[in-house]
Amino acid sequence: MLGIPVGLALSNAGEWFIHRYWLHGLGKNKKSFWSFHWHEHHRESRKHEMFDAQYVRPLFTWSPQGKEALALGLGALAMTPMFPVAPFFTGTVWYRMYRYYVIHKRAHLDRDWAKTNLPWHYDHHMGKDQNANWCVTHPWFDHVMGTRKLYTYGERGPSDEAAPAARARSLLGRALDGLKEAWAVRKTVKARPEATPLRAAA
């Protein structure tokens, strides 16, 4: 049963990592297989306020939707040998892959639903910085890594919802800062000379 929370956590971390380093990192290169994400999916979503007509097409086409489904399917297939050893973990990851596809597709067919139910993904496509808000199904790992950026939308387009200093910092960064402070205090206390005992007055 421990495999279920581990699968949920690693699936979300995987969304963050793959989106950032494969879909955007490798995808900026037009010769890469992953280029469909940046050069087609982002272009269409930005141009049509989140709507991407590729998701109206049949699934089994050589389109961004078809390539996304193929990558998810191959990833799920690669995990098959793990099922007998870790069935709860593997089953959870398979379920999250399916949910990723369903949620992502709906987000780009129904912009109002996306804006209400997946504001972090709406911010990824429609915010000023498209290189942030990497998670799709839930922003857990964006909060951990400090990459969740909030926006409000008005007549002039997206604007920062909060000043950078007021945004939630990386949980990991805060933890490291706490360790550094504790270490600095420990060193200061060790370095402080012992107080000289007062001599009794003559």
WOLINHU-V142293 format. One record per residue. N is the residue number from 0. RES is the residue in three letters. BURIAL is I if it has 9 or more other ideal C-beta (glycine too) atoms within 8 Angstrom, else O. Layout:
BEGIN
((N:RES:BURIAL) (N:RES:BURIAL))
END
This chain:
BEGIN
((0:MET:O) (1:LEU:O) (2:GLY:I) (3:ILE:I) (4:PRO:O) (5:VAL:I) (6:GLY:I) (7:LEU:I) (8:ALA:I) (9:LEU:I) (10:SER:I) (11:ASN:I) (12:ALA:I) (13:GLY:O) (14:GLU:I) (15:TRP:I) (16:PHE:I) (17:ILE:I) (18:HIS:I) (19:ARG:I) (20:TYR:O) (21:TRP:I) (22:LEU:I) (23:HIS:I) (24:GLY:O) (25:LEU:I) (26:GLY:I) (27:LYS:O) (28:ASN:O) (29:LYS:O) (30:LYS:O) (31:SER:I) (32:PHE:O) (33:TRP:I) (34:SER:I) (35:PHE:I) (36:HIS:I) (37:TRP:I) (38:HIS:I) (39:GLU:I) (40:HIS:I) (41:HIS:I) (42:ARG:I) (43:GLU:I) (44:SER:I) (45:ARG:I) (46:LYS:O) (47:HIS:I) (48:GLU:O) (49:MET:I) (50:PHE:I) (51:ASP:I) (52:ALA:O) (53:GLN:I) (54:TYR:I) (55:VAL:O) (56:ARG:I) (57:PRO:O) (58:LEU:O) (59:PHE:O) (60:THR:O) (61:TRP:O) (62:SER:I) (63:PRO:I) (64:GLN:I) (65:GLY:I) (66:LYS:I) (67:GLU:I) (68:ALA:I) (69:LEU:O) (70:ALA:O) (71:LEU:I) (72:GLY:O) (73:LEU:O) (74:GLY:I) (75:ALA:I) (76:LEU:O) (77:ALA:O) (78:MET:I) (79:THR:O) (80:PRO:O) (81:MET:I) (82:PHE:I) (83:PRO:O) (84:VAL:O) (85:ALA:O) (86:PRO:I) (87:PHE:I) (88:PHE:I) (89:THR:I) (90:GLY:I) (91:THR:I) (92:VAL:I) (93:TRP:I) (94:TYR:O) (95:ARG:I) (96:MET:I) (97:TYR:I) (98:ARG:I) (99:TYR:I) (100:TYR:I) (101:VAL:O) (102:ILE:I) (103:HIS:I) (104:LYS:I) (105:ARG:I) (106:ALA:I) (107:HIS:I) (108:LEU:I) (109:ASP:O) (110:ARG:I) (111:ASP:O) (112:TRP:I) (113:ALA:I) (114:LYS:I) (115:THR:O) (116:ASN:O) (117:LEU:I) (118:PRO:O) (119:TRP:I) (120:HIS:I) (121:TYR:I) (122:ASP:I) (123:HIS:I) (124:HIS:I) (125:MET:I) (126:GLY:I) (127:LYS:O) (128:ASP:O) (129:GLN:O) (130:ASN:O) (131:ALA:I) (132:ASN:I) (133:TRP:I) (134:CYS:I) (135:VAL:I) (136:THR:I) (137:HIS:O) (138:PRO:I) (139:TRP:I) (140:PHE:I) (141:ASP:I) (142:HIS:I) (143:VAL:I) (144:MET:I) (145:GLY:I) (146:THR:I) (147:ARG:I) (148:LYS:I) (149:LEU:I) (150:TYR:I) (151:THR:O) (152:TYR:O) (153:GLY:O) (154:GLU:O) (155:ARG:O) (156:GLY:O) (157:PRO:I) (158:SER:I) (159:ASP:I) (160:GLU:O) (161:ALA:O) (162:ALA:O) (163:PRO:O) (164:ALA:O) (165:ALA:O) (166:ARG:I) (167:ALA:O) (168:ARG:O) (169:SER:O) (170:LEU:I) (171:LEU:I) (172:GLY:I) (173:ARG:I) (174:ALA:O) (175:LEU:O) (176:ASP:O) (177:GLY:O) (178:LEU:O) (179:LYS:O) (180:GLU:O) (181:ALA:O) (182:TRP:O) (183:ALA:O) (184:VAL:O) (185:ARG:O) (186:LYS:O) (187:THR:O) (188:VAL:O) (189:LYS:O) (190:ALA:O) (191:ARG:O) (192:PRO:O) (193:GLU:O) (194:ALA:O) (195:THR:O) (196:PRO:O) (197:LEU:O) (198:ARG:O) (199:ALA:O) (200:ALA:O) (201:ALA:O))
END
